[in-house]
Amino acid sequence: MEYSILIVDDHLVVRTGVTIILQNEIDNLSISYASNFPETMQLLTDTIFDLIILDINIPGGKQTEMISDIRKVQSEVKILMFSAHEEDAYALRYFHAGANGYLNKLSAEDKIVEAVKNIMEKGKYISPEIAEKLVTNQINNEPLNPFDKLSNRENEIVKLLIKGEGNLEISNGLGIQMSTVSTYKNRVFEKLRINNLVELIEKYNLHHS
């Protein structure tokens, strides 16, 4: 039985490298390519694929929204997210959105083959590190989105900070003392385990894009 894979990545070296690795280790593969998301969607209307290896930063893509867009066209296709970003930062978010696996581009060849084989045979690939984190989150009742831990007022403060407002502007806008703003800000930083505004913006963009 031939297994049909679509590799979606805008770098020729990546597409070529993954193809060589998979064809050396897995028989009966038919591999196609796309270098941007609109091209991906067009290919999906013409060809049925078993697996899509999808770069999360593909031109024209919208991060997690790509998964639902793809499934609207081919509901049964498996999706392996392929990224230069560390698993700890992104994997849980993409699993929550419906991806079947997440793999770092710097993974060893055997990991790439293992991920594809696991998805082909079992429908999912989760690295031991991410599996442990999923279990830990469940045991500790931790939400996948850390901003869900914040109160309504704390989230309100976050949005104003993201917009670039300072403590004085937030104080005036919400009608609360500057010391109260500082207290909320400190709580936010503590709950999100961050130390400054730059980290807050990075974390916010990661979980709200």
N, C-alpha and C positions, 0 to 999 in steps of 0.2 A: 504494500500500500504506500502510495506516495504522500508525503506530508508537505503541505504548502505553507511557506513562511514569507512574510513581508518584513524586510528590514527598513525602518524609517530613520534615516540619519542624514544630516546635510554634509557629512564628511566622507569623502570617497575612501579614505584610508580605513575608517571604522567599518564601513559597509564591506569592503574587501576583506579586512582582517577577520571579521565575524564569519563571513561566508567560508573562508578557508578553514577556520577552526571547526565549524559545524560539519562541513562536507568531509573532513578528514575522519570524523568520529561517528557520524550518523548517516545511515544509508537512506536512499530513496527520498531525498529532499528536493523540492522545487522552490527556489529562492527568487523573489522579486524585490525591487527597490523603489523607494521614494525619498526625495530629498527635502520635501516640505509637506505641511499638513494638507493644503488643498489638493496636492497631487495624490496624497494618501487616500483622501475621501473619493477622488475620482476612480482610483484603482479598485476601491472597495465596491463600487457600483458595477464593475465589470468582472471581477474575479473573486471567488470564494477562497478565503484563507483560513488555515487552522490556527496560526499564531502570528501575532504582530510583535516585533521587537521594536519598541517605540522610544526614541530619544525624548526626554521630557522638555527639552528646550528647542524642539524642532521649529524652524521658521513657519509662522502662520498658525502655530498651535496655541492653546489656551490652558496649558498645564492640566489639571484634573478634569476639566471640561471635555478634553479630547476623548476620554474614555466613554462618556455618555454619548458623544457625537458618533463615535465609531460603532457603538452597540445599537444605535438607531438604524444603522445600515446593515450590520451583521451581528445579530444578537448573541450568537454562539462562539464568536471568535475569541481566542485567548489573547491576553495582552501582557507582555513582559516589558515593564518600564526599564529603560536603559539610561543610566545617568552618570555624570561625573561627580554628582553630589553624594555625600556620605549617606548611607542608609538611615542612620540615626535621625537625620534632619528631615528626610522626605518619605521614607518607605511607608510608614504607618498611614500617612495622609493619602497615599495612592492606593494602598490596600482598602482603606475606608471608602474610596471612590469607586472601587470595583476591579482594580487591577489583579491579575493572577500571579504576578511576581514582580520583584524589584531587584535590579542587579547593577552594581557599580561598574563603570566602564574599565576600571583598573583591576577588575577581578582576574584571577588566573584563568588560563584556558580551560582547565578542568571544571572550574566553577561555572563558566559560561555553558559548557556542554551539560553539566549537571542540571542547571536551571532549565534549559530547553527540554531535556529528557523528562524531568519531573513534571513540567507542564503538559507535555505530550501524553505522559502515562497517567498522571494523577490529577491534572487540572490546576495545579498550584505549585509555586516555589516560594518557600520562605526560608531565609538563611537562619542558622541556629541563633545568631545574635538578635535578629528581629523577632524570632519565635519567643525568645526569653523576655524580650521587652513587652510583647503582647500579653504574655502571662502575667508579668509584673504589673502592667497597667490594669488588667482585670482584677488581680488580687487586691490592688490598692485603690480600685475604683477610680482610676485616673482617666479623664477624658482624652480622646485623641487630639482634640484641639485645646491647648493649654489655656486659651482665653475663655473657655467655658467655665474655668474655675473662678473667674472674676465676678464680682457683683455687678449689678446694672450701673451703679454709680462709678465703679472702677473702670468698666468698659467705656463709659461716657468720658471719663478723664483720659483714657488711652486715645480715643479718637481725636480729642482736642490736642493732645500732645503730638500725635501723628501729623496733624494739620500745621504744626509749627507754633502753636500757642504756648506762651510761657505761663508761669504760675500766676502772675498778676492778671493776665488776660482771662485765664480760666476762673480765677477768683471773682473777677468782675462779672463775667458771663454767667456763672452759675449762682452768684450771690452767696458765696461762702468765703470763709477766712483763708488767707494765703497759707496759714499753718495747717489748715484742714486739707488744702490741695496737696501740700507736702506729705501729709500723712497718707493720703490715698496713693500718691505717687510711690512712696516707699513700700506700701503694701503690694502694689502692682509689681514692682521690681522683685520683691521677695517671692511672690507667688509664681512669677514667670522665671525666676532664677536668672535674672539678668542684672547688669550693673549700671547701664547708662541708656540714654535715648537712642543712640545708634543701634544698640542691640535690640531695643524695643521695636524700632522701625523694621529691622531685618526679620525679626520674629513675626511681626504683624503681617508683613508682605508674604512671608512663607505660608501663613495659615489663612490668608484672606484673599489671595489672588485667584 
